[in-house]
Each structure stands twice: as C-alpha cells, then as structure tokens.
C-alpha cells in the first residue's frame, strides 16, 4: 500500500520540515510546528528507463509560451456595490480570484460581506456559506439592516465536500465562506481551525474558484496580536488579503489591502458603522478633520498618502514632566521606534531636549500611518506641546526627516498640497523638492531644507 506522507508546518512563517522540532529555523519561534498530512505517495507512472535519461521526458504535454505573445486583454471586473470596497480591490471583483477578509471580532466582517452579498444577489448568483451562525441568525441580521434578501442563496455547512458539491450544482458567480476556520475536510483527522484543515480547505476552495471562474471570498479570524490566524501559507494561496480595522468603540472602520495581485497594495477604504450597517465614506479627510472649536497646543494636520489618494488627518502630541527615571514614549497610530528616533533628531539638530518629558502621540480617528511623510508634522506638534504654543489652525505639514536633520521629499507632493487647499488650508510647510512652481490660489507654500528652517517658519 502507498504510505501516507506528512510534513511539519510552522504556523508563523509557513516553513516546512520533515520531522518535528521545538524551534522553527526560519522565524526562530518556539513550539509553532504542526503536522500536516500531504496525501499518499504514488509512484511515477513511468520509470526513468522508459522515459529517457531524466525520467520526465515522457510526461511533457505542454509547450512553453513566449511572454511577448501572451494576451494582455484585461480581465473583466464587476462592482461589489461598495465604491470603497472596489477601491481596495483595485477596481472591483475579478472572476476566478480568491479574496481573504480578516479583522478583529466585532469589526464588521460578516456585516460587510452580508451587505455585499445581498446587493450582488440582485444581478449575480451568490452562495453565502455560514459555518458560525444559523440561517435564522443571518436572516435576523439582514432584516435588522433592512437589506434586500430576495435571491441570496444561503447554506449552513462546515464540510468542504458538501460546499463544493453545492457549488458545482449551483454554479455561483460569487462564493462566500464565513469563516474558513470553521471548515473541515473529511480526509483530515485534525479539528477545524487547525493548520492542516485551514490549509487543505483553502486549497480545495481556491482550486474550485480558479477552475470555475468563481469569485471566492473567505473570512479569516485575527489573533490577539493583530495577525491573521492560521498558517502563513494561506496568505500565499489567495489573490488579495484585506484587513478590516476598527474597535467596537469606534464609529469608523478602515479596510486596508495588504496583498493584491489585481491592484495597488496599502489602498485604504473608509466605512462608517451606522444603525443599518456599514456605509462608505467617500471623503475621509472631512471626517478626520472634525477638530475642536478652540485650538490647543500640540495639534497639527498632516497630509498622508494612502494607496492612490491623499488623506488629511490630525496628529496630537502631549508632553509632560516625567516623574520616572525612564520617560514614557507612547505612539498610537504611528511607529513607536520612529518616534524615539525623531525625538533624538529634534535634540541634536533642533536644540530642544525632551529627555525629561513623557511624550504621548495620537493620530485622530484611529488611522494607522505607515509612511514617513508624517515625520515633519509629528516634530512640529511635539515642539508646539513642549513650548505650550498653539500652531496656526490653517497650517498643514508633511515631509520625511532624516537623521542629519534634512527634510526629504515624499511622493505625490503636489497632489497633497492641492488636497489641503481644497479643505481650506492656506499655509503648508513642505520639503523644498515638493514645492510647486505655482502654488494653488490662496495657499502659501513654505519650502524647507532643514529641521531648523521648519522651526523658524513657525
């Protein structure tokens, strides 16, 4: 009989090993290897003596294709019924693609997919598979959200074999699995949610989506540290990985693209959680700029670039005398290590000492700023709070700060200035290389080369 093969896969990085070991050699994590069955080992149909010197000559059945002759016809897309969802996807849903949607419990993953499914069902055939809730629970949520439920095909099932059989019969345009951690294959003995089950179940579903030209949408759970649960190989198999961020106490949700084979990465979509579900926010800058009537020290607006558009967000800094030997450095929405580096640059090249101050930094609205264009605005907000002096309300700033105190240019500087002018800002401190030849009407652009120049411009 053929012997069943197995491998040990790291749940953190996806590395494979022939035998179990306590530490993964790739990511250096401990106790992360889990056994995965690979199926039965089958001998080759032909031996090397009959197939040629290499043993594979008789197995070649396809010809290679010149890259210049590949058809470049764009794959047709169709809308998900949400403009912000389409933006993050790169323009809409692509037939035959696999999309993974992750997020914290209560972020609104099921709500977003149920709204999308109900609207798509009016023009496409959609099958929604729920493994965590009963059909009555889903129906009550759809009724509460006042969604058009007519035409949406529902299935409460956790068996992949049954799901694939129903999909073969119904031939849907969109197949939604909520969630992949509840699905299981009969041939695998491990419990649902394990490495083997998630990996093989996702592979079977993705294979069906590619062969039938079906849009596959998977819901994935998130661990306590904010990463996607399950084996890392799951993110390699799918075409797009999206993360829905936002706490239960926040009104707004941000949908960020982490991987996308059909569009730009790090694209950002903004939604508002209302009584009747998620509603897309077409002008995010307007909601992130709802500032207090009375201006306070340490507050400044910066222009960040998310995907393909600029967004204006407010950064707040608070400095206070530290009663501890090691002052605190807290950054919400920004990289804490970069904050420590910027404070060192401020001391070295700006002459302002913050070593005896607790520094607290916050990006308003729950937005996570990943790019370096926020450096200049962060330092100006810190200086404002340190000296207890208000910054002009009509001022915006952006630019990367180097270790030698230089202000480095950032991409799409002209578009950022235009966006700030649209929202009524009249002054902007920007890197000299980003200064336009002709500023927008009513906008004063102050170009700076060094951190000292920016401090003098205040």
MIGU-152894 format. One record per residue (C-alpha): residue in one letter; x, y, z. Coordinates in steps of 0.02 Angstrom, whole numbers, padded with zeros to 5 digits, always signed. Each point is the difference from the previous one (the first is absolute). Example, Ala and Ser with C-alpha at 12.3 -4.5 7.8 and 13.67 -1.06 7.14 Angstrom:
2
A+00615-00225+00390
S+00069+00172-00033
END
This chain:
458
X+00000+00000+00000
X+00056+00179-00029
X+00067+00083+00156
X-00084+00161+00057
X+00121+00146+00004
X-00001+00137+00129
X+00097+00159+00032
X+00019+00121+00145
X-00050+00179-00043
X+00039+00156+00101
X-00160+00097+00039
X+00097+00165+00003
X+00099+00000-00161
X-00059-00155-00096
X+00169-00088-00005
X-00008-00189-00022
X+00105-00135+00084
X+00010-00189-00017
X-00004-00029+00188
X-00057+00094+00154
X+00117+00117+00090
X-00024+00121+00142
X+00056+00159-00090
X-00033+00056-00178
X+00166+00033-00085
X-00076+00135-00114
X-00091+00116+00120
X+00082-00059+00164
X-00170-00025+00084
X-00023-00143+00126
X-00135-00135-00002
X-00080+00059-00163
X+00018-00160-00105
X-00158-00099-00036
X-00017-00161-00098
X-00085+00007-00170
X-00047-00151-00104
X+00056+00015-00180
X-00096-00147-00071
X+00059-00166-00065
X+00167-00018-00086
X-00030-00075-00173
X+00135-00070-00112
X+00031+00079-00171
X-00099-00074-00142
X+00159-00030-00098
X+00173-00044+00059
X+00154+00097-00055
X+00052-00145-00111
X-00155+00025-00109
X-00012+00188+00004
X+00177+00051-00041
X+00156+00052+00092
X-00087+00119+00120
X-00154-00106+00028
X-00123+00140-00045
X+00013+00012-00191
X-00156-00104-00024
X-00102+00110+00119
X+00019+00163-00100
X-00168+00042-00080
X+00002+00190-00016
X+00104+00124-00097
X+00083+00154+00071
X-00071+00170-00050
X+00095+00156-00047
X-00040+00138+00125
X-00021+00126-00140
X-00142-00105-00075
X-00104-00008+00160
X-00173+00080-00020
X-00005+00162+00098
X-00189+00019-00005
X-00053+00067+00170
X-00103-00119+00106
X-00178+00068+00013
X-00050+00056+00174
X-00168+00032+00079
X-00041+00115+00145
X-00025-00060+00178
X-00133+00136+00022
X+00118+00097+00116
X+00112+00131-00078
X+00124-00007+00144
X+00004-00191-00009
X+00034+00009-00187
X+00140+00126+00030
X+00091-00118+00119
X-00025-00147-00119
X+00078+00099-00142
X-00159+00042-00096
X-00122-00139+00040
X-00017-00189+00016
X+00099-00107-00123
X-00078-00167-00055
X+00106-00146+00058
X+00083+00098+00141
X+00013-00047+00183
X-00020+00141+00127
X+00038-00019+00185
X-00085+00122+00121
X+00071+00007+00177
X-00037+00104+00152
X-00027+00003+00188
X-00161-00070+00074
X-00136+00131-00018
X+00090+00098-00135
X-00142-00032-00124
X+00068-00135-00117
X-00163-00099-00009
X-00101+00161-00011
X+00102+00064-00147
X-00010-00165-00094
X-00186-00022+00034
X-00036+00175-00067
X+00108-00037-00151
X-00082-00169-00029
X-00178+00067+00011
X+00035+00139-00125
X+00097-00113-00119
X-00140-00130+00005
X-00112+00121-00095
X+00109-00018-00156
X+00111-00154+00030
X-00020-00172+00074
X+00075-00001+00175
X+00020-00143+00124
X+00034+00051+00180
X+00067-00143+00108
X-00008+00031+00187
X+00090-00117+00119
X-00013+00105+00158
X-00183+00054+00001
X-00166-00080-00037
X-00106+00056-00148
X-00124+00083+00117
X+00139+00105+00078
X+00057+00060-00170
X-00180+00036-00051
X-00030+00103+00157
X+00157+00103-00033
X-00052+00031-00180
X-00173+00053+00060
X+00077+00117+00129
X+00111+00079-00133
X-00150+00015-00118
X+00089-00092-00141
X-00081-00073-00157
X+00005-00185+00042
X-00091-00063-00155
X+00114-00104-00112
X+00142-00034+00124
X+00038-00187+00015
X+00047-00051+00177
X+00084-00159+00063
X+00040-00046+00181
X+00140-00127-00018
X+00178-00035+00060
X+00046-00146-00114
X+00108+00050-00148
X-00059-00151-00100
X-00182+00054+00020
X+00040+00183-00039
X+00091-00048-00160
X-00141-00116-00053
X-00128+00139+00023
X+00112+00124-00092
X+00021-00122-00145
X-00189-00014-00014
X-00045+00184+00026
X+00147+00074-00100
X+00002+00168+00093
X+00091+00155-00057
X+00050+00038+00180
X+00033-00127+00138
X+00018+00068+00178
X+00069-00108+00142
X-00028+00065+00177
X+00121-00053+00070
X+00143-00108-00063
X+00045-00049+00180
X-00164-00096+00017
X+00020-00104-00159
X+00071-00177-00003
X+00041-00141-00120
X-00052-00178+00043
X+00168-00074-00050
X+00095+00104+00128
X-00012-00056+00180
X+00043+00164+00085
X-00132+00118+00070
X-00070+00148-00099
X+00110+00153+00015
X+00161-00101+00007
X+00145+00026-00117
X-00040-00152-00108
X-00186+00037-00014
X+00021+00185-00042
X+00136-00034-00126
X-00084-00143-00093
X-00174+00076+00008
X+00063+00164-00073
X+00095-00093-00136
X-00155-00098-00051
X-00109+00156-00005
X+00130+00102-00094
X+00022-00140-00128
X-00188-00002-00029
X-00004+00191-00021
X+00139-00002-00130
X-00078-00142-00099
X-00178+00068+00001
X+00040+00187-00014
X-00089+00032+00165
X+00040+00144+00117
X+00046-00079+00167
X-00010+00107+00158
X+00066-00074+00163
X-00019+00069+00176
X+00153-00025+00112
X+00019+00025+00186
X+00134+00110+00076
X+00109-00046+00149
X+00022+00110+00154
X+00157+00081-00072
X-00094+00056-00157
X+00066-00129-00124
X-00105-00118-00103
X-00033-00166+00086
X+00050-00162-00085
X+00152-00050-00102
X+00096+00135-00091
X-00015-00101-00160
X-00185+00049-00006
X+00050+00178-00046
X+00111-00066-00141
X-00141-00100-00080
X-00128+00139-00015
X+00004+00148-00120
X-00048+00141+00118
X+00015+00019+00188
X-00105+00137+00081
X-00005+00053+00182
X-00150+00088+00078
X+00061+00107+00145
X-00094+00094+00134
X-00051-00033+00179
X-00175-00029+00064
X+00005+00173+00082
X+00042+00087-00164
X-00129+00057-00125
X+00116-00016-00149
X+00078-00153-00080
X+00148-00001-00119
X+00023-00135-00131
X+00184-00017-00048
X+00072-00106-00139
X+00153-00099+00056
X+00020-00104-00159
X-00082+00021-00169
X+00049-00084-00163
X-00126+00107-00095
X+00031+00173+00071
X+00102+00114+00112
X+00055-00056+00173
X-00034+00104+00157
X-00157+00075-00078
X-00118+00064+00135
X-00190-00001+00004
X-00098+00087+00137
X-00171-00052+00065
X-00115+00066+00136
X-00093-00123+00110
X-00180+00060+00011
X-00164-00073+00058
X-00032-00080-00169
X+00174-00071-00026
X+00159+00066-00079
X-00009+00156-00109
X+00146+00051-00109
X+00085+00167+00033
X+00047+00078-00166
X+00094+00148+00075
X+00101-00067+00148
X+00093+00164+00027
X-00163+00085+00050
X-00032-00120+00145
X+00180-00003+00062
X+00005+00191+00005
X-00143+00024+00123
X+00110+00104+00117
X-00045+00088+00162
X-00064+00177-00006
X+00141+00063+00112
X+00176-00033-00064
X+00117-00085+00124
X+00190-00020+00000
X+00067-00159-00079
X-00131-00015-00138
X+00045+00003-00185
X-00074-00067-00162
X+00110-00106-00114
X-00030-00067-00176
X+00033-00187-00018
X-00011-00103-00158
X-00106-00158+00010
X+00002-00107-00156
X-00052+00117-00141
X-00065+00152+00093
X+00054+00128+00132
X-00087+00006+00169
X+00009+00141+00127
X+00011-00059+00181
X+00037+00088+00163
X+00147-00050+00109
X+00001+00048+00185
X+00150+00007+00115
X+00003+00018+00188
X+00161+00027+00099
X+00004+00000+00190
X+00136+00000+00133
X+00045-00179+00038
X+00003-00063+00179
X+00090-00158-00054
X+00183-00033-00032
X-00043-00066-00172
X-00126+00118-00085
X-00142-00081-00097
X-00015+00001-00189
X-00176-00046-00057
X-00054+00008-00183
X-00177-00047-00056
X-00014-00017-00188
X+00187+00025-00030
X+00158-00102+00019
X+00066+00021+00177
X+00180-00034-00050
X-00009+00137-00130
X-00065+00121+00130
X+00154-00033+00108
X+00112+00032-00151
X-00089+00163-00042
X+00019+00063+00179
X+00187-00033-00012
X+00008+00100-00164
X-00096+00141+00083
X+00128+00008+00140
X+00152-00014-00111
X-00050+00117-00142
X-00140+00103+00078
X+00078+00035+00169
X-00157-00054+00096
X+00022-00128+00140
X-00143-00120+00040
X+00096-00129+00103
X-00091+00052+00159
X-00173+00001-00080
X-00133-00134-00021
X-00049+00007-00184
X-00173-00058-00056
X-00049+00001-00184
X-00168-00039-00079
X-00070-00002-00177
X-00181+00055+00009
X-00133-00116-00071
X+00089-00165+00030
X+00101+00011-00161
X+00166-00092-00006
X+00131+00103-00092
X+00129-00114-00082
X+00100+00123-00105
X+00140+00118+00048
X-00083+00158-00064
X-00071+00028+00175
X+00173+00034+00075
X-00001+00189-00020
X-00178+00021+00066
X+00040-00110+00150
X+00151+00105+00048
X-00093+00164-00021
X-00141-00064+00110
X+00127-00055+00132
X+00082+00173-00002
X-00171+00083+00016
X-00043-00102+00155
X+00175+00020+00075
X-00007+00190-00012
X-00188+00006+00037
X-00034+00107-00153
X-00141-00024-00125
X+00036-00037-00182
X-00099+00096-00133
X-00165-00086-00033
X+00020+00020-00189
X+00172-00084-00004
X+00042-00173-00071
X+00168-00086-00012
X+00078-00156-00074
X+00176-00063-00035
X+00124-00134+00051
X+00133+00048+00128
X+00173-00077-00019
X+00124-00037+00137
X+00106+00149-00049
X-00150+00117+00019
X-00037+00018-00186
X-00180+00006-00062
X-00014-00129-00139
X-00134+00002-00137
X-00145-00122-00003
X-00100-00071-00147
X-00149+00095-00073
X+00042+00164+00086
X-00099+00108-00123
X-00158-00103+00024
X+00015+00016+00189
X+00010+00190-00011
X-00151+00008-00115
X-00101-00110+00119
X+00044+00113+00147
X-00053+00154-00099
X-00168-00081-00040
X-00036-00014+00187
X+00036+00183+00035
X+00180-00005+00060
X+00102+00153-00047
X+00178-00043+00059
X+00106-00155-00028
X+00176-00044+00059
X+00071-00125-00125
X+00170-00064-00060
X+00080+00113-00129
X-00003-00136-00132
X-00189-00015+00021
X-00035+00187-00017
X-00102+00036-00158
X+00051+00132-00126
X-00168+00082+00023
X-00094-00026+00162
X-00190-00021-00001
X-00099+00160+00016
X-00003+00060+00181
X+00134-00124+00057
X+00169+00056+00068
X+00129-00138-00020
X+00154+00010+00112
X+00142-00108-00069
X+00131-00059+00126
X+00163-00096-00012
X+00045-00027+00183
X-00094-00027+00161
X+00063+00168+00061
X-00083+00085-00149
X-00167-00080+00044
X+00013+00057+00182
X+00039+00178-00056
X-00148-00002-00119
X-00116-00023+00149
END
